[in-house]
Amino acid sequence: MILGLSKTKYCKGVQCPKMLWLEKYKPEEAEDILPESILATGTMVGDLARSYFGDYALVAFDYDKTIMAAKTKQFMEAGTENIAEASFCIDGLYCAVDILHKNGEGYDIIEVKSTTKVKDIHIDDMAFQHYVLKRCGVDVKRVFLMHINNTYVRQGELDLQQLFTLEEFTDVVKEKYNEVEENIKSIRAYVDTETEPQRDIDLYCKKPYDCAFYKYCAKHVPEQSIFSIRDLWKTKKYKYYHQGIISFADIIKKQPKLNEKQWRQVNNAYYEKADEVDTSAIKDFLNTLTYPLYHLDFETFQQAVPAYDGVSPYMQIPFQYSLHIEQADGSLEHREFLAKEGTDPRRTIAESLCKDFPTDVCVLAYNMKFERGVLQKLADSFPDLAEHLLAIKDNIHDLMIPFQEQYYYSKAMEGSYSIKYVLPALCPSDPELDYHALEGVHNGSEAMETFADLPNHTPEEIKVMRQNLLKYCCLDTLAMVKVLEKLREAVAAKQG
């Protein structure tokens, strides 16, 4: 039976045809790797883009694609200016054009993406659509990619002409016509066998998109491998992998080119070395801090389509913070802020920060670049609060530095200086610091998705979700308190 190819399947086949083979014969091996929020964003952006050229007719979804194609033909014969989800079928090939825009006696293809820039795979996507429409006898005049313009700043009503950018790829797509034809043949031939094809892992496993079957194809790779090495380019990882440098034992034996920090990761894990602690450097870092110490952590979310004035697409919008105030004697006070769901949180969070933070206190963050960026954006948005907000920003110190610089290194950190690795390495058995024990929200991505989803729930559900958000963010700053305590203990033990 001939393999049916949609534009999505075709693009998967271009990335790696084994994806399609596994989807057909071993679908149970796939992991669910695409968050619902990404799918929802793509759908929302696509729906909004339909109005870019004015009124449009929508081809309603049907599992029977011939029905969608017949409806499209009816719209075209009626002279409809814009057809959304215009559908075409021929020889087992199917595509739905996001917007089919009438251009004289012919049509323009408009492919819509929620990204802010063009990827090579987008061109393959458009080339497949062009091929199918030409095969169906459609006079394709031009081919465009419509994507988000991240320089747009909303002021008042949403301006679709400013929100979206149109880039033309007609010539590039036309040149790929024969390539598409050959790709279709090779993809179908690859999948048309019940014997599993042998195909090694490579860069295409993660680019342009993560493959849902990666763990299946990489099951021969040990947990400690060349792919575990931090801050090593993917191209180098695969270069070494194909040279047979896979496990840490291989790395020790063959001595590939790694930097000092990467070799520390390998050696400490392979030889099971004890923690390495530079107490002098840690002491110098601790001496930069003064009390009371304000441990700060923000949570933010992003909107592909900005809902508020002064916001651009995918701008980080803070909606929550946790604050642990630590005195010199170790006593703690916790404060927190969580914005009202469905509202622009920026003004209220800025005012709350000015209320909770004096202008002259020492502030501690983990990866301060992020917190400073948030504060700068708030200061830019609210000039009347800018002086106070910028004072907070200018007083931030970075708890990540001792681990980024490896003043303190444990093999349990696996070469990472993320707090999600540092915390369990320093406090491996503290149940109070167990992110896995939290309910509903376990990481920043889940916090972002949860807050954005709050307006879609009942008051009872919202109450629970808000509590989950507060517990998660509170743990982030408590973790900082505990990590700092471990640094102090390391210095004290050396001095003792």
DOLO-639953 format. One record per atom (N, C-alpha, C): x, y, z. Coordinates in steps of 0.001 Angstrom, whole numbers, plus 500000, padded with zeros to 6 digits. Example, Ala and Ser with C-alpha at 12.3 -4.5 7.8 and 13.67 -1.06 7.14 Angstrom:
# DOLO-639953
513190494310507800 512300495500507800 513200496700507800 512850497750507080 513670498940507140 512900500030507870 
# end
This chain:
# DOLO-639953
500845498800500000 500000500000500000 500882501253500000 500573502193499129 501370503402499012 501277504241500280 502425504773500720 502455505578501947 501849506952501684 500809507287502453 500220508616502360 501135509632503017 501329510753502361 502211511792502902 501488513126502979 501401513657504185 500956515033504396 502211515890504446 502041517217504553 503233518070504632 504004517807505925 503285517460506998 503969517145508261 504795515883508124 504210514852507551 504945513592507375 506105513768506397 505882514544505353 506963514781504397 508150515435505093 507892516446505927 508983517133506627 509687516200507604 508953515311508235 509595514318509096 510497513405508269 509999513022507099 510790512163506227 512049512836505734 511991514134505498 513179514888505095 514176514931506243 513683515132507459 514572515167508624 515195513798508860 514375512769508904 514863511400509086 513742510434508717 513877509679507619 512793508792507191 512480507688508193 513438507393509077 513156506338510051 512050506745511025 511856508054511202 510731508519512026 509430507936511504 509250507991510189 508006507497509583 507924505987509657 509071505316509505 509066503850509635 508640503456511049 509200504121512042 508865503802513434 507423504174513754 506937505262513203 505537505632513410 504604504551512876 505014503917511787 504174502898511166 504260501558511879 505486501148512257 505680499802512773 505904499724514286 506397500788514903 506657500757516346 506204502055517014 504964502454516829 504498503735517388 504572503788518908 504549502614519557 504584502578521024 505918503054521587 506950503131520748 508272503578521208 508398505098521263 507410505810520765 507477507278520734 507253507870522114 507960508948522395 507748509715523623 506891510934523303 506142511381524287 505350512596524127 506256513781524460 506816514412523428 507831515445523659 507364516846523308 506175516967522727 505699518292522309 504678518811523312 505027519848524083 504093520373525087 502794520865524453 501696520688525197 500393521154524718 500409522654524439 501197523392525210 501227524850525043 501768525248523671 502734524495523159 503298524802521840 502266524537520754 501550523428520885 500496523118519927 499410524185519964 499038524588521183 497990525595521339 498419526933520743 499703527296520936 500210528547520375 500162528515518855 500588527405518269 500560527272516822 499159527393516264 498199526764516943 496805526826516511 496263528248516613 496552528914517726 496053530270517946 496619531246516916 497917531143516654 498557532028515673 497997531757514278 497832530484513943 497283530127512638 495874530661512441 495056530537513478 493675531036513399 493653532550513211 494520533251513928 494565534705513855 495037535180512479 496011534466511929 496601534879510646 495606534821509499 494562534028509651 493595533879508561 492961535205508156 492912536145509076 492266537432508790 493234538461508209 494467538085507977 495490539033507518 495073539723506222 494477538974505309 494078539542504019 492604539946503979 491942539892505115 490521540235505165 489650539010505344 488429539065504832 487490537955504989 488030536690504326 487624535557504877 488091534280504344 487007533221504502 487147532168503710 486284530988503849 487131529865504431 486588529158505393 487325528088506064 486854526728505581 487785525879505188 487474524496504848 487428523707506154 486250523268506530 486074522560507802 486830521242507804 487375520896508962 488135519654509072 487247518440508866 487788517448508173 487114516165508003 488187515089507880 487965513957508523 488946512871508419 489069512377506981 488000512533506238 488034512185504820 488564513398504045 489831513346503661 490473514497503023 489879514812501650 489252513827501005 488641514106499700 487455515053499848 486781514997500996 485681515924501263 486221517342501415 487355517492502111 487974518811502271 488456519343500915 489017518465500108 489489518881498789 488324519320497899 487197518587497994 486016518950497189 485470520308497620 485463520578498940 484981521866499441 485907522992498970 487203522727498969 488165523717498487 487889524056497026 487642523030496240 487353523243494812 486120524123494630 485105523902495474 483886524716495399 484204526189495684 485012526444496692 485388527820497032 486175528462495885 487083527699495305 487892528232494209 487020528558492988 486084527675492670 485198527907491526 484287529105491758 484013529402493042 483151530544493374 483947531851493407 485270531758493207 486102532964493185 486440533505494556 486378532676495578 486679533106496947 488092533675497038 488196534841497635 489475535555497692 490499534862498581 490064534434499760 490971533804500729 490341532526501260 491086531424501175 490586530136501655 491554529625502717 491068529434503925 491879528893505012 491740527372505032 492868526701505242 492929525234505237 492506524666503876 492867525376502804 492579524894501450 493280523562501237 492518522534500863 493027521165500883 493123520565499486 494200519786499286 494463519206497982 494991517784498147 494499516865497320 494900515463497372 495248514971495973 496327514206495889 496660513555494616 497688512448494874 497407511258494386 498331510117494463 498847509859495879 497947509946496861 498352509687498237 499050510847498914 499157511967498227 499760513176498809 498640514121499228 498828514748500395 497792515648500902 498448516852501557 497883518014501318 498319519200502072 497141520140502265 497165520822503397 496197521878503689 496979523182503761 496698524084502854 497389525375502809 496768526295503857 497607526877504703 497080527738505772 496194528832505203 496702529547504207 495897530562503516 496186530449502011 495155530215501235 495267530247499775 494668531572499322 495521532458498854 495127533835498537 495049534015497024 493898534448496535 493698534604495089 494580535722494549 495258535436493430 496156536393492795 495899536359491287 494993537227490843 494620537225489427 493933535920489068 494452535237488046 493894533946487642 494519532788488421 495505533111489262 496170532075490045 496035532321491539 496953531700492312 496855531776493776 498249531884494395 498265532497495576 499470532540496400 499302531561497562 500370530855497869 500393529983499046 500964530779500217 500254530788501329 500742531458502540 500857530404503639 502067530070504020 502314529133505123 502560529949506386 501839529632507470 501915530415508710 502679529646509787 503641530316510421 504397529721511517 504381530669512720 504407530077513910 504402530892515129 505811531267515569 506816530903514770 508198531256515077 508485532695514663 509656533197515058 510040534564514706 511060534605513578 511481533445513121 512436533407512006 512192532168511153 512782532162509978 512581531091509008 513615529987509223 513152528742509171 514036527584509253 514044526865507899 515111526126507653 515211525377506397 514017524442506204 513557523838507292 512451522888507177 511164523584506750 511029524860507046 509860525614506590 509840525698505066 511023525823504484 511117525874503016 510732524525502419 511147523435503066 510724522104502615 509208521957502702 508636522492503756 507184522477503948 506485523185502788 506948524394502471 506336525153501375 506575524484500017 507752523887499852 508069523214498589 507134522032498353 506805521305499409 505871520179499289 504492520678498884 504031521769499520 502724522320499164 502695522776497704 503744523456497290 503831523917495900 503770522727494947 504483521667495272 504508520465494426 503106519867494303 502418519707495431 501086519095495430 500098519950494638 500127521257494861 499189522134494146 499459522143492648 500719522143492269 501039522093490839 500567520782490225 500739519699490972 500254518398490490 498743518391490336 498071519188491176 496603519279491117 496130520300490080 497059520908489366 496685521835488301 496447523262488734 496851523614489957 496658524974490452 497783525871489924 497427527044489448 498410528025488984 498950528786490202 500091528331490717 500691528966491901 501550530130491448 501156531329491836 501887532536491458 503076532800492388 502777532829493682 503827533138494656 503658532273495902 504762532128496634 504758531337497873 505384532184498978 504666532301500085 505133533136501201 505151532343502507 506067532742503372 506022532301504765 505606533497505597 504572533324506402 504130534360507327 504540533936508730 505340534760509397 505779534425510748 505686535645511658 505902535419512942 505770536473513946 506911537488513824 506556538753513916 507529539847513931 507798540215515390 508952539808515900 509211540018517337 509621541447517674 509692542342516670 509965543757516972 508673544558517160 507557543923516875 506262544598517046 505962544790518526 505539545993518874 505118546300520244 503662546729520191 502843546034520903 501411546345520847 501101547671521524 500275548455520855 499711549684521430 498269549769520933 497326549550521814 495921549581521408 495505548287520724 494686548413519688 494178547234518989 495319546467518314 495161545158518269 496160544308517647 496248544626516153 497453544843515657 497687545186514258 498307543969513564 497497543231512812 497985542020512164 499073542312511140 498997543477510505 500004543827509504 501376544036510154 501377544448511407 502630544630512133 503052543372512888 502073542612513355 502370541391514114 503059540354513239 502630540260511989 503163539244511093 504119539840510064 505087539042509673 506006539378508593 505807538373507460 505719538884506239 505598538034505048 506939537989504328 507462536790504116 508693536629503345 508409535729502151 508867536156500982 508583535394499770 509686534367499483 509259533159499113 510194532079498804 509835531387497480 509182532135496610 508687531542495362 509802530880494564 510878531610494286 511948531073493445 512622529863494089 512880529951495388 513532528846496094 512662527595496039 511377527781496266 510439526659496294 510307526022494905 510223526847493879 510096526311492523 511316525478492136 512482525910492571 513711525174492266 513749523807492939 512935523622493978 512931522360494718 511906521354494176 511236521681493091 510162520808492584 510660519380492332 511737519239491606 512261517902491310 512816517226492560 513397518028493442 513909517480494704 512776516896495542 511645517603495586 510486517093496321 510039515755495728 509973515680494419 509554514444493754 510471513278494124 511780513524494113 512739512474494476 512634512121495961 512424513124496811 512271512867498250 511061511978498518 509962512261497838 508745511461498025 509013509998497665 509696509769496553 510013508403496125 510906507701497140 511954508401497597 512900507770498523 512284507528499893 511450508443500349 510782508258501645 509844507055501589 509071506962500532 508149505835500391 508898504513500281 509988504506499548 510781503278499420 511380502878500766 511801503860501556 512416503595502864 511416502942503815 510192503445503782 509172502959504726 508514501670504236 508652501376502955 507961500225502361 508714498921502591 508998498614503839 509624497351504218 509318497074505676 509062495813505998 508766495463507392 510044495232508187 511168495108507488 512448494937508169 512963496296508618 513269496405509900 513685497703510427 514971498181509778 514960499356509167 516179499890508543 517204500261509610 518476500091509290 519549500483510197 519940501925509903 519794502781510878 520153504191510712 520669504706512047 521911505139512070 522536505571513315 522047506957513708 522170507252514974 521799508576515461 522776509618514917 522296510845514759 523136511935514249 522437513258514543 522960514323513990 522411515653514244 520936515752513902 520489514973512919 519089515047512506 518127514516513574 518650513892514615 517783513416515701 517199514581516515 517898515704516471 517487516855517282 517241518111516455 517538518053515164 517430519252514342 516744518922513026 515720519703512656 515260520941513298 514369520721514517 513861519494514702 512984519226515841 513456517971516569 513200517922517860 513498516715518622 512652515561518107 513283514408517936 512571513224517455 511973512469518636 510726512063518493 510033511341519567 510619509948519785 511414509463518837 511979508113518931 513458508132519308 513952509269519763 515389509369520027 515857508342521057 515148508203522153 515583507262523194 515618505836522665 514687505509521791 514673504164521196 515922503956520342 516235504922519505 517381504784518605 518718504924519332 518702505573520501 519949505813521236 520059504923522471 519326503826522503 519320502988523708 520669502307523955 521528502255522928 522862501667523090 523854502636523729 523458503902523859 524356504920524413 524263504884525938 525391504743526638 525339504694528113 524925506029528713 524523506001529975 524072507232530635 525184508269530685 526392507822530995 527556508708530973 528244508544529619 528028509514528760 528526509395527395 529010510741526879 529515510737525671 529954511982525033 528820512989524959 527577512484524914 526421513382524842 526103514023526188 526731513525527255 526526514106528588 527439515292528850 528449515470528014 529443516517528257 528810517890528098 528957518711529124 528345520036529134 529115521010528240 528350521871527581 528913522964526789 529847522477525680 529544521305525127 530274520796523969 529335520858522771 529801521465521672 528952521619520498 528416520274520042 527140520268519615 526536519021519131 527311518431517968 527833519301517096 528601518795515958 529825518016516424 530468518494517495 531629517785518032 531210516487518707 530088516520519411 529619515307520072 529425514191519058 528757514508517950 528506513479516952 529772513109516190 530679514060516025 531959513754515390 532704512715516221 532785512949517533 533475512000518411 532719510672518469 531409510752518525 530577509531518580 530876508630517389 530924509217516192 531171508420514987 532621507953514889 533479508511515745 534854508016515844 534975506923516900 533846506530517473 533848505471518485 534104505970519887 534076507274520080 534248507854521417 532857508076521992 532385507101522751 530993507138523207 530912507228524729 531452506252525428 531375506223526892 532468507087527502 532367507323528809 533427508042529509 534732507247529458 534631505917529445 535836505082529321 536510505338527977 535713505478526924 536263505797525600 536967507149525615 536353508102526322 536931509446526389 538282509415527103 538339508687528219 539594508556528969 540669507904528103 540267506908527340 541224506152526527 541707506934525305 540798507622524613 541147508233523331 541457509730523416 541181510338524555 541599511711524827 541190512717523739 539904512865523456 539472513893522507 539706515282523094 539592516292522263 539837517658522715 538653518172523516 538870518380524814 537867518936525717 538530520031526535 537704520947527059 538299521983527900 538461521483529334 539037522319530175 539367521909531547 538122521490532340 537044522255532197 535823521929532944 535215520621532462 535283520385531175 534732519141530626 535542517934531077 536861518096531120 537690516991531625 537415516740533110 537149517791533848 536810517600535268 535537516782535400 534551517079534563 533306516303534591 533573514829534340 534378514536533319 534666513144532950 535477512449534036 536563513063534452 537458512420535420 536794512197536771 536055513214537250 535424513071538562 534367511977538569 533659511832537455 532646510784537382 533287509416537183 534222509319536248 534822508018535909 535621507449537079 536394508301537740 537234507838538849 536559508010540201 535294508458540174 534500508639541394 535252509467542431 535705510620541994 536474511491542871 535585512185543896 536188512572544978 535479513336546009 535212514750545496 534319515445546200 534010516831545828 535277517675545853 535374518607544904 536506519526544849 536016520911545275 536647521464546286 536174522711546870 537325523699547012 537187524848546350 538167525927546467 537633526904547509 537969526643548765 537384527431549859 537833528890549826 539015529149549332 539493530537549257 538631531349548294 538332530776547123 537502531474546140 536069531619546655 535573530584547335 534219530650547891 534146531732548969 535177531810549791 535202532826550852 535182534228550251 535941534430549182 535946535736548507 534544536075547998 533855535061547465 532495535300546988 531568535652548144 531650534906549231 530788535155550387 531015536548550963 532235537025550886 532552538348551433 531927539486550635 531423539191549431 530745540232548643 529297540415549084 528795539502549918 527399539549550339 527257540256551682 526168540996551834 525866541658553102 524453541289553548 524193541484554858 522891541116555424 522144542359555887 520793542251555819 519967541118555397 520119540831553904 519998539561553570 520193539106552198 518845538723551604 518527539287550454 517218539084549816 517338538087548655 516915536846548897 516957535800547866 515728535958546958 515965536172545674 514879536491544741 514816535509543579 513596535125543213 513390534300542014 512087534719541344 512137534958540036 510961535305539246 510443534091538470 509155534101538183 508566533227537169 507950534128536108 508123533751534859 507608534561533754 506849533683532766 506062534330531927 505433533631530813 505594534470529566 505312533880528419 505470534552527135 504186534432526326 503944535425525491 502785535407524606 503265535579523166 502928534626522304 503253534782520885 502527536000520329 501282536162520756 500480537322520364 500283538176521607 500945539339521679 500869540146522906 499446540612523206 499032540403524440 497679540780524848 497635542164525489 498813542713525857 498844543970526603 499679545029525878 499334546274526094 500108547373525529 501545547341526056 502487547677525171 503883547715525579 504568546368525570 503888545332525113 504445543982525096 504705543567523651 505849542930523418 506185542391522107 506071540869522142 505965540222520988 505839538758520960 506997538065521676 506631537101522495 507573536252523233 508400537014524260 507976538205524633 508658538937525700 508397538235527034 509419538195527883 509264537592529201 508418538525530077 507264538044530508 506359538827531353 506347538215532752 506858538917533760 506882538347535113 505484538334535732 505137537219536331 503829537124536991 503952536703538453 505145536345538874 505296535794540222 506731535986540697 506886536172542004 508234536064542578 508137535491543981 509260534903544382 509412534438545757 510601535162546349 510498535498547631 511544536246548313 511771535651549700 512984535171549930 513395534771551277 514389535807551798 514031536456552896 514907537450553507 515679536764554630 516988536710554476 517853536006555431 518664537011556245 518560536888557562 519343537737558457 520701537105558740 521600537864559309 522956537368559592 522945536178560537 521928536095561412 521852534971562353 521180533744561742 520817533822560439 520214532680559762 518705532646559785 518084533571560505 516621533593560546 516063534015559191 514873533471558841 514288533685557522 512891534272557616 512581535134556661 511217535621556465 510876535410554992 509700534862554726 509324534612553333 508202535560552901 508370536146551726 507329536953551099 507142536447549671 505966536702549119 505700536192547778 504667537059547073 504657536939545756 503679537641544935 503260536728543800 501952536669543546 501409535933542404 500270536757541828 500413537148540578 499450538047539947 498085537392539785 497071538226539672 495721537775539373 495679537223537957 495104536056537813 495016535423536505 494197536272535522 494585536219534269 493847536927533234 494076538417533187 495067538911533935 495347540351533955 496794540592533534 497080541833533141 498457542232532883 499146542365534238 500123541499534539 500684541480535899 501808542483536140 502244543191535120 503507543930535234 503460545075536248 502402545869536227 502348547005537147 502255546535538596 501418545555538840 501235545099540225 502483544417540766 503181543672539906 504399543024540405 505496544064540636 505542545097539796 506532546166539981 506285546910541293 505023547200541578 504689547892542825 504995547025544039 504730545715543912 505011544804545021 506507544705545292 507311544693544238 508771544669544397 509257545912545129 508722547061544764 509131548315545420 508724548331546888 507664547634547198 507196547553548587 508049546581549406 508448545460548790 509161544409549526 510667544618549597 511232545394548656 512685545571548593 513080547009548915 513895547214549932 514535548524550082 515496548742548913 515907549967548721 516773550262547571 518242549955547825 518593549649549077 520016549517549403 520386548148549964 519563547129549700 519869545812550268 520590544932549254 521294543935549756 521991542964548915 520983541916548458 520882541749547151 519927540806546564 520704539650545955 520191538445546120 520857537262545584 519910536526544641 520399536205543457 519622535431542488 520498534303541979 519873533319541369 520633532243540734 520508532444539231 521619532815538617 521659533274537220 521021534659537150 521744535628537688 521202536974537879 520870537674536565 521432537226535457 521153537859534171 519656537874533886 518978536788534255 517542536701534021 516795537702534897 517069537697536207 516379538614537123 516655540078536766 517877540369536398 518211541741536010 517456542153534749 517322541217533814 516577541519532594 515123541827532875 514526541050533780 513127541288534155 512967542661534787 513850542986535711 513767544280536399 513982545443535436 514896545285534487 515144546344533504 513898546593532662 513235545517532220 512022545661531410 510918546351532202 510787546004533476 509777546658534311 510102548141534483 511370548452534677 511778549859534827 511495550643533545 511729549999532394 511446550655531118 509950550919530943 509129550008531477 507680550124531311 507057551134532258 507671551327533434 507072552190534450 508109553202534965 508269554298534264 509288555299534617 509167555816536045 507927555874536568 507750556398537924 508322555448538985 508514554181538619 509082553198539551 510514552825539173 511015553409538105 512284552975537527 513457553100538497 513543554207539209 514687554405540103 514776553299541143 513638552937541721 513603551901542743 513937550528542137 513311550236541009 513527548937540369 514970548762539919 515560549823539399 516947549739538939 517918549625540112 517544550174541253 518377550015542461 518400548542542877 517241547899542811 517194546457543113 518083545708542127 517920546029540845 518694545362539787 520197545515540017 520626546725540345 522059546997540479 522673546343541718 521830545917542657 522330545294543886 522291543771543852 522003543189542698 521894541728542606 523273541086542486 523479540037543265 524661539177543173 524212537814542643 525154537054542118 524803535806541437 525330534581542180 524413533798542742 524776532587543473 525287531489542530 525072531649541255 525520530638540290 527041530648540112 527671531781540373 529092531951540062 529991530880540687 529857530554541985 530757529547542559 530664528185541857 529529527913541230 529357526621540564 529695526722539079 529389527852538491 529770528088537097 531295528091536959 531969528693537933 533431528740537929 534049527499538569 533203526598539058 533617525338539670 534503525544540903 534180526591541701 534804526701543012 534373525509543871 533160525063543604 532639523871544279 532143522946543172 532763521748543122 532339520810542077 532174519409542667 531035518813542350 530742517432542743 530397516647541490 530801515396541444 530474514563540277 528973514447540078 528204514612541161 526741514534541064 526157515698540267 526931516759540078 526452517894539280 526509517601537781 527224516561537401 527298516102536010 527717517223535056 528608518059535534 529125519123534687 528226520336534574 527061520302535205 526110521401535109 526239522335536310 525916523603536091 525837524534537216 524409525038537405 523450524380536767 522042524673537017 521691524287538445 520827525082539061 520467524785540444 519739523452540561 519117523005539477 518414521716539506 519392520557539625 520680520794539297 521727519787539506 522521520077540769 522769521348541023 523576521738542179 522874521385543485 521568521651543558 520829521427544800 520860519967545252 520484518983544409 520544517597544876 521961517105545142 522955517722544491 524343517333544745 524772517768546141 524325518953546557 524710519483547872 523782519014548981 522510518819548658 521513518430549675 520760517182549185 521443516041549084 520850514876548429 519688514216549164 519551514449550444 518533513702551194 517600514607551996 517422515833551549 516546516770552253 515160516732551614 514168516118552280 512834516000551686 512157517343551463 512595518350552197 512014519692552061 512353520315550709 513400519768550053 513881520345548801 513603519453547596 512647518573547726 512346517612546658 511314518189545685 511779518600544511 510873519144543491 509886518088543004 510310516828543003 509432515755542525 508219515562543436 508350515981544694 507246515814545638 506176516897545486 506470517924544709 505489518983544488 504327518475543634 503206519156543727 502036518776542944 501776519814541855 501596519339540632 501160520210539549 502241521015538870 503159521591539645 504204522456539088 505558521997539634 506432521552538718 507723521024539135 508906521777538525 508638522639537554 509713523382536903 509159524668536292 510061525486535748 509651526780535213 508687526681534048 508873525681533196 507972525513532047 506556525210532505 506443524341533496 505117524007534025 504489525205534731 505312526015535388 504789527225536040 504226528179534994 504962528369533909 504525529251532825 503196528770532242 503117527478531955 501913526914531346 500730526983532312 500999526725533597 499928526730534595 499325528120534747 500172529141534851 499642530489535017 498837530917533795 499365530632532609 498662531014531383 497319530307531259 497220529121531860 496009528301531741 494973528603532832 495332529378533828 494430529628534959 493036530113534552 492904531067533609 491566531575533285 490620530518532709 491160529376532310 490326528334531709 489753527362532727 489897527677534033 489485526731535069 488463527337536035 487853526465536816 486862526881537805 487564527545538983 486832528327539800 487450528963540971 488134527958541895 487519526788542061 488106525766542927 489420525260542363 489440525018541060 490666524543540407 491751525619540438 491342526869540229 492301527979540239 492975528088541600 492215527905542654 492772527982544007 493876526954544201 493636525734543755 494637524667543880 495855524974543021 495612525418541788 496714525709540868 497579526852541381 496954527858541973 497713528981542522 498577528520543702 498032527650544529 498821527106545645 500023526323545133 499816525565544054 500925524811543460 502013525743542934 501584526845542331 502550527830541831 503345528458542973 502664528801544044 503336529425545185 504336528473545834 503953527220545977 504856526233546595 506106526032545748 505917525984544431 507064525784543545 508030526954543627 507523528163543496 508398529336543485 509080529535544840 508360529217545906 508932529298547248 510122528352547380 509980527168546800 511065526191546879 512310526682546136 512115527430545061 513260527953544310 514141528857545168 513537529742545966 514365530624546791 514834529921548065 514047528981548589 514518528190549725 515748527378549313 515724526883548082 516873526141547560 518119527020547564 517966528281547210 519101529201547220 519650529388548628 518748529494549585 519162529632550983 520003528433551408 519536527234551043 520224525998551436 521570525856550733 521617526244549468 522877526163548717 523908527110549320 523486528321549649 524398529283550269 524901528757551614 524012528107552344 524390527523553636 525486526476553455 525401525670552405 526409524641552138 527762525268551790 527727526400551103 528973527089550796 529630527605552074 528824528151552958 529361528628554235 529955527470555043 529253526365555051 529727525185555790 531052524680555240 531209524735553913 532453524276553292 533623525144553755 533414526460553822 534462527371554279 534748527162555758 533699527002556549 533866526813557997 534615525523558288 534319524471557531 534998523182557756 536488523286557466 536828524039556465 538238524238556114 538969525022557203 538282526060557700 538899526888558726 539016526143560036 538050525251560303 538074524476561543 539193523481561556 
# end
